[in-house]
Every structure is written in structure tokens, then in C-alpha cells.
Amino acid sequence: MSAQPEHPTDRRIPAIPNTINGIGDALTGSDRAQFYAEVLAAEEETVPGVMRKWWKAAMLDRAPGAAESRSHAAAGTRLVSVDDLADRLEGITR
């Protein structure tokens, strides 16, 4: 008898649609209000950057353990928060 599950667990996080409404729907409370305020105030050429920033934030919020990772990082008990890691990864070109 094995302790392994019969079916592997899919740990992937479903992607949030990269649209203004998709991102807005994924955010909550003050984050949602801030996102819409930034999108509405943005010039046409800067809207994609605003969307990318908030899409990333919404996706990171969905990651398992994201809140715990942030609290550990803030307490100095972990090396990096998921937000810092994402910022570092964004600079990588593929």
C-alpha cells in the first residue's frame, strides 16, 4: 500500500484573463479600487503596464501560501516574499 495519491494533484493556478474586467474581478476591496483608479488615470500607452502590474498582483494573491510567504518575509524569517520574487523574475528575458 502506498501513501501516494492515486491521482496527482494539479497545483497550477488558473490564469486570470488579461483584460481590465478580468483583472478587476480578481482583485478585492481597496486593491480593486486602486486598480480601476490607475487604469482610468493612465495614458493610453501606459495602460498595458498598469494592467501587467495588477495582473501579477492578482495572480500572486491566488498562489497557495502567498499571504503566509508575505508575513514570513516581513518578519524576516524567510529569504524572499513572492512579490519580490516576481519582481526579480519580471526582469528575466526569455
Stockholm file with secondary structure:
# STOCKHOLM 1.0

chainA/1-94         MSAQPEHPTDRRIPAIPNTINGIGDALTGSDRAQFYAEVLAAEEETVPGVMRKWWKAAMLDRAPGAAESRSHAAAGTRLVSVDDLADRLEGITR
#=GR chainA/1-94 SS CCSSCSSCCCCCCCCCCSSHHHHHHHCCHHHHHHHHHHHHHSCGGGHHHHHHHHHHHHHHHHSTTHHHHHHHHHHTCSSCCHHHHHHHHHTCCC
#=GC SS_cons        CCSSCSSCCCCCCCCCCSSHHHHHHHCCHHHHHHHHHHHHHSCGGGHHHHHHHHHHHHHHHHSTTHHHHHHHHHHTCSSCCHHHHHHHHHTCCC
//
